[in-house]
Each structure stands twice: as structure tokens, then as C-alpha cells.
Amino acid sequence: MAAPAKIARKSEGPPLRPLAKSSFSRATTDSWGRVQVYSDHSARAVLLPDGTTQNTYNLLSSLGADGPKAIHAIHGTGGKYFVMPGAKIFALVGANSATIGGYLQLSLMD
């Protein structure tokens, strides 16, 4: 029996990173929605209190050699956030600042 023929695939940029985790989340801004967490970024599609929707894409970066390995930084709208991903929870906390201090987003992972 002959080996199956290889299927040629058209390359359209780098391959997508596999989805690490998916969840529903709620934030202190009364927004809620779906979060997808990858090894190097997160994406969130939410419904805001006024009925509009919003999509965000955040690159996760390390805190460097002095920072905890399990905590990542996001430099997003309004300032810096800290992300703590876990097996069953994804927490995003706003840094201590006038614009985002007190922000908390909790996501229960599927």
C-alpha cells in the first residue's frame, strides 16, 4: 500500500499558537465576556454595561529576572496591569495608579 500523499498548505504568516486556556470573565468595570489565554498573549471579547462590545488583545511580558515567574505584565490602556494565570483561574490586576488602580478581572478557566 502506498503512503498517503502530502497535502500542500498555503502559508499565510506564522502558525497560530495553540490555545492554552479559555474562560468567562467579569471585571470591576461591570464588563463580562470570553477570555482566551495563550502562552504569550490574551484576547478578550466583552459586553460593556452600556450594551456595547469591546475586544482587547494584550501581550504578556515577563517581570524580568527579579520578578516572580508566575506573574506577567501587560502594558495596556491607561497603564500597567499584572496577570497571574493558573490552572483554573486567570487574574488581571491594575497597577497602583490614578487611572487603573483597583481594577480586577477574574476569569474561571474551562
Contacts in CASP RR format, 6 or more apart in sequence:
PFRMAT RR
TARGET T0000
AUTHOR 0000-0000-0000
METHOD contacts of the structure
MODEL  1
MAAPAKIARKSEGPPLRPLAKSSFSRATTDSWGRVQVYSDHSARAVLLPD
GTTQNTYNLLSSLGADGPKAIHAIHGTGGKYFVMPGAKIFALVGANSATI
GGYLQLSLMD
17 38 0 8 1.000
17 39 0 8 1.000
17 40 0 8 1.000
18 38 0 8 1.000
19 36 0 8 1.000
19 38 0 8 1.000
20 37 0 8 1.000
20 38 0 8 1.000
20 39 0 8 1.000
21 36 0 8 1.000
21 37 0 8 1.000
21 85 0 8 1.000
21 90 0 8 1.000
21 109 0 8 1.000
21 110 0 8 1.000
22 34 0 8 1.000
22 35 0 8 1.000
22 36 0 8 1.000
22 37 0 8 1.000
22 109 0 8 1.000
22 110 0 8 1.000
23 34 0 8 1.000
23 35 0 8 1.000
23 37 0 8 1.000
23 90 0 8 1.000
23 107 0 8 1.000
23 108 0 8 1.000
23 109 0 8 1.000
23 110 0 8 1.000
24 32 0 8 1.000
24 33 0 8 1.000
24 34 0 8 1.000
24 35 0 8 1.000
24 107 0 8 1.000
24 108 0 8 1.000
25 32 0 8 1.000
25 33 0 8 1.000
25 34 0 8 1.000
25 35 0 8 1.000
25 44 0 8 1.000
25 46 0 8 1.000
25 90 0 8 1.000
25 105 0 8 1.000
25 106 0 8 1.000
25 107 0 8 1.000
25 108 0 8 1.000
26 32 0 8 1.000
26 33 0 8 1.000
26 105 0 8 1.000
26 106 0 8 1.000
27 46 0 8 1.000
27 92 0 8 1.000
27 103 0 8 1.000
27 104 0 8 1.000
27 105 0 8 1.000
27 106 0 8 1.000
28 102 0 8 1.000
28 103 0 8 1.000
28 104 0 8 1.000
28 105 0 8 1.000
29 48 0 8 1.000
29 49 0 8 1.000
29 103 0 8 1.000
30 48 0 8 1.000
30 49 0 8 1.000
31 46 0 8 1.000
31 47 0 8 1.000
31 48 0 8 1.000
31 49 0 8 1.000
31 54 0 8 1.000
32 46 0 8 1.000
32 47 0 8 1.000
33 44 0 8 1.000
33 45 0 8 1.000
33 46 0 8 1.000
33 47 0 8 1.000
34 44 0 8 1.000
34 45 0 8 1.000
34 46 0 8 1.000
35 42 0 8 1.000
35 43 0 8 1.000
35 44 0 8 1.000
35 90 0 8 1.000
35 105 0 8 1.000
35 107 0 8 1.000
36 42 0 8 1.000
36 43 0 8 1.000
36 44 0 8 1.000
37 85 0 8 1.000
37 90 0 8 1.000
37 107 0 8 1.000
37 109 0 8 1.000
39 60 0 8 1.000
40 59 0 8 1.000
40 60 0 8 1.000
41 57 0 8 1.000
41 58 0 8 1.000
41 59 0 8 1.000
41 60 0 8 1.000
42 57 0 8 1.000
42 58 0 8 1.000
42 60 0 8 1.000
42 74 0 8 1.000
42 83 0 8 1.000
42 90 0 8 1.000
42 92 0 8 1.000
43 55 0 8 1.000
43 56 0 8 1.000
43 57 0 8 1.000
43 58 0 8 1.000
44 55 0 8 1.000
44 56 0 8 1.000
44 58 0 8 1.000
45 53 0 8 1.000
45 54 0 8 1.000
45 55 0 8 1.000
46 53 0 8 1.000
46 54 0 8 1.000
46 55 0 8 1.000
46 56 0 8 1.000
47 53 0 8 1.000
48 54 0 8 1.000
56 77 0 8 1.000
58 74 0 8 1.000
58 76 0 8 1.000
58 81 0 8 1.000
58 83 0 8 1.000
59 74 0 8 1.000
59 75 0 8 1.000
60 72 0 8 1.000
60 73 0 8 1.000
60 74 0 8 1.000
60 83 0 8 1.000
61 72 0 8 1.000
61 73 0 8 1.000
61 74 0 8 1.000
61 75 0 8 1.000
62 69 0 8 1.000
62 72 0 8 1.000
62 73 0 8 1.000
63 71 0 8 1.000
63 72 0 8 1.000
63 73 0 8 1.000
70 84 0 8 1.000
70 85 0 8 1.000
70 86 0 8 1.000
71 82 0 8 1.000
71 83 0 8 1.000
71 84 0 8 1.000
72 82 0 8 1.000
72 83 0 8 1.000
72 84 0 8 1.000
72 85 0 8 1.000
73 80 0 8 1.000
73 81 0 8 1.000
73 82 0 8 1.000
73 83 0 8 1.000
74 80 0 8 1.000
74 81 0 8 1.000
74 82 0 8 1.000
74 83 0 8 1.000
74 92 0 8 1.000
75 81 0 8 1.000
78 97 0 8 1.000
78 99 0 8 1.000
78 100 0 8 1.000
79 94 0 8 1.000
79 95 0 8 1.000
79 97 0 8 1.000
79 99 0 8 1.000
79 100 0 8 1.000
80 94 0 8 1.000
80 95 0 8 1.000
80 97 0 8 1.000
80 100 0 8 1.000
81 92 0 8 1.000
81 93 0 8 1.000
81 94 0 8 1.000
81 95 0 8 1.000
81 100 0 8 1.000
81 103 0 8 1.000
82 92 0 8 1.000
82 93 0 8 1.000
82 94 0 8 1.000
82 95 0 8 1.000
83 90 0 8 1.000
83 91 0 8 1.000
83 92 0 8 1.000
83 93 0 8 1.000
84 90 0 8 1.000
84 91 0 8 1.000
84 92 0 8 1.000
84 93 0 8 1.000
85 91 0 8 1.000
86 109 0 8 1.000
87 109 0 8 1.000
88 108 0 8 1.000
88 109 0 8 1.000
89 106 0 8 1.000
89 107 0 8 1.000
89 108 0 8 1.000
89 109 0 8 1.000
90 106 0 8 1.000
90 107 0 8 1.000
90 109 0 8 1.000
91 104 0 8 1.000
91 105 0 8 1.000
91 106 0 8 1.000
91 107 0 8 1.000
92 103 0 8 1.000
92 104 0 8 1.000
92 105 0 8 1.000
92 107 0 8 1.000
93 102 0 8 1.000
93 103 0 8 1.000
93 104 0 8 1.000
93 105 0 8 1.000
94 100 0 8 1.000
94 101 0 8 1.000
94 102 0 8 1.000
94 103 0 8 1.000
94 104 0 8 1.000
95 101 0 8 1.000
END
